[in-house]
Amino acid sequence: MQKSFKRFQWLSIFVLVLVMVLTLRLPAIAQTPRQYNEITFPPLPEIKIPKYDRYQLKNGMIVYLMEDHQLPLISGNALIRTGSRLEPSKKVGLAELAGTMLRIGGTQYHSPSQVNELLDQNAAIVETLIGTSSGSASFNALKEDIEPVFGLFAEILRYPVFDDKQLTIAKTQQKGEISRRNDDPGDIASREFQKLIYGESSPYARTIEFTTLNNISRDNIVDFYQTYVRPDEIILGVVGDFEPQQMKALIEKTFADWKPPATPPKIDIPTASQKYDRGVFFVNQPQLTQSNILIGHLGGKLSNPDYPALSVMNEVLNGFGGRLFNQLRSRQGLAYSVYGYWSANYDFPGMFLAGGQTRSETTVTFVQSLLKELERIQTEPITEQELALAKDSILNSFVFKFANSGQILSRLMNYEYYGYPADFIFNYQRGVQATTISDIQRVAQKYLKPDQIVTLVVGNKQTIQPPLSQLGGEVKVVDVTIPQPKS
């Protein structure tokens, strides 16, 4: 009896194993794997902007509201018309400090520690910053906590005190960043290349120094805040799980009585031009075994009608399967990463930028090969396959630009801030779709300027062989020594 039971157990196990094996093998027997280019995908759904409400308070503040009831969360952002490009040249760092101090400096009603405690109690976030061309104050909160969190958010914007102790801490942290800014060769290359293109005194390239930081007082921060942080220079956007009339009432309650100063701020957007027409520049870092390389020249704006075609050109050059990757990395083995793109900004020119990292001994070859590929895209038409792949890559990525309501609302606010049409992204999409092979060659010839290429190498002088002088002309050394404050 016991033996029969054991035989039955083994038979059951055998049958179970056999069934599992056959089941697991069925897909392999039933279907032969296909090549990647034989796989078909359904067309992407049409992208639509969700319904939103735009209106203006009597004090001039513009408000965007967009409902999103997927999660019980509400977030918002106040886009402030300011930026570090508006700060005095002797006080570089003023705008960044003002942006930091808005959040950490306390308010007329709550100390810095109380602000932190209130946010922690409500599991909420409020952040503030001021960048090159704009400032922002943002919040994230649970739906049930929106009133206290939104009230604190408004308080931070309207009634900051810029606590002296917190200012000392913020300046000490900034000094630490200045001391460490030469630790990363990639950071050195990026920072110094912007200076070579825009000029070291340009508001689009200048850096915070110990001296400029020491020139900044609390009174300077207060003056900067009072000049630029005002309701008629703010676009407020709120997205999330709210009832529109209740949100409008809350905004009215917290912001409607905020009166703007009588005198509007003088906002002159600085222009940008290229400092050096061409040249080879070098930063010596003896500890390095590879070179960080950037080449390029001044770029343009997003409003350029050729921007869609330039984006397709960028895609032909970049990424896995792009020309630079295929030629310099895969075929020549010169670099692990390589890139090249014509970048654009909203209201001042960006840069055309190409570069990567390579071994010290292949530095000159890398630069020459990079220049050769840029010349090739100007002189040789791209293939139909390259065009199709580049356009598909851009168009298929559109779904990620509209992944959530917050992204969409932020895009709409930025378009208004910089004076772009609300349908700019869709005009761009149509422009990409209409781009032809001849368009790529045309924009490459028009916007890529080999005679204005600036080359910057951050590397080890002793191990770069052949020397950079083989690239032609004088090699100019860039001094990245950090100026120390006068005692």
Secondary structure, 3 states (H helix, E strand, C coil): CHHHHHHHHHHHHHHHHHHHHHHHHHHHHHCCCCCHHHCCCCCCCCCCCCCCEEEECCCCCEEEEEECCCCCEEEEEEEECCCHHHCCHHHCCHHHHHHHHHHHCCECCCCHHHHHHHHHHCCCEEEEEECCCCEEEEEEEEHHHHHHHHHHHHHHHHCECCCHHHHHHHHHHHHHHHHCCCCCHHHHHHHHHHHHHHCCCCCCCCCCCHHHHHCCCHHHHHHHHHHHCCHHHEEEEEEECCCHHHHHHHHHHHHCCCCCCCCCCCCCCCCCCCCCCCEEEEEECCCCCEEEEEEEEECEECCCCCHHHHHHHHHHHCCCCCHHHHHHHHHCCCCCCEEEEECEECCCCCEEEEEEEEEHHHHHHHHHHHHHHHHHHHHCCCCHHHHHHHHHHHHHCHHHHCCCHHHHHHHHHHHHHHCCCCCHHHHHHHHHHHCCHHHHHHHHHHHCCHHHCEEEEEECCCCCCCCHHHHCCCEEECCCCCCCCCC
